[in-house]
């Protein structure tokens, strides 16, 4: 990349000078255990993003989704997230084995505020509560156990700026279909019609 003209921020002092100090209430909202309202949020949320990094700092963000309440609250400082069938890359899980620190963002469709949880994670291949995380009769083969270290609610400004939940701004056809992208980038040797059938039929049947 051409580096001419780039002006880099190189210290926390410079960052604060540029953006300003956080308001006292922004600092005070951090907690180390779950509040009852956090539990209610987790019970209503069908989707979260899990951020991890490996021992060298290489990062990954993985989406997780299930029926609302898929994250199991074990106590005020421990939650468990079931894993479901996927592409078997396990980028985030490999990261956890090398570096247990994780960051979670929980969304509720239609709402701009989010719940953020940071903590330390472990991978479980079984536990007494796995039966509680079964969907359509399928227990997870793996779960992420997170010991909460920091939790707080985040404001809605990013969602308001992006108009994320306003259907009139949605343009799902602005880009090629998932089948077309797969044909061009991942499954070049397969007929497009076969890939389209896969995403229209087999893909949703294989969720669990």
Phi, psi and omega in degrees: 000141178291121185263357181297131176090355179283131178244109189266143170272128188235005180208158177295325179298318179294322179297316179294321178297324183283315189254343182094163180276149179292150177293151181305321181291333177291325177283323186284346185283349179292135177229163180251354177225163182282133172274162177302325178291329174295319178299319179295322179297313180297326179291336182262345187273130176259005190205138172214161174248133181246117179259133179221168171213153180275186184296339180262003178091001177289131192256160175212144171232124185239130176279143175229133181212148183195181173303151180310138182088014182295334175280123183269125176270115182272323173198189186292350181225016181218131175229161179227136182241120181285149173261146178238174181302138180208211184270000177064025173283321177059034182303311182293321180293321175298322177299316181300323178297330180265332185209108189285354184287130180227154173234132183239141172233120181257130180249152168235120183308132179094345180255143180270333178283156182225161175254127181247132178229127173245145180184196179246136188242153171227153177263129179245134176265348174192156177192159181303333184271002180301326179299327179291341182261009179290141174230132183055035179078005182253116173285148175290148175278344185207150174219149177261116177265123184242123173270114187291130175245331183208133180215138175195161177267141184250146185289172190264006190301321180296322180288324178292317180296321184274350185054038188302320186263010178268106185304329181294345178264353185287135178224068183298338181267009180290342180235163176301157180295164177301322178297319180294318178297316179299320180297318184282334190239333189234327188232053188298331185274356182262146177296141180302322181299321179293321179293320178298320178296320179301311183286337180274334188236293187295325187300312182286334178289339184263019184294326181233000000 
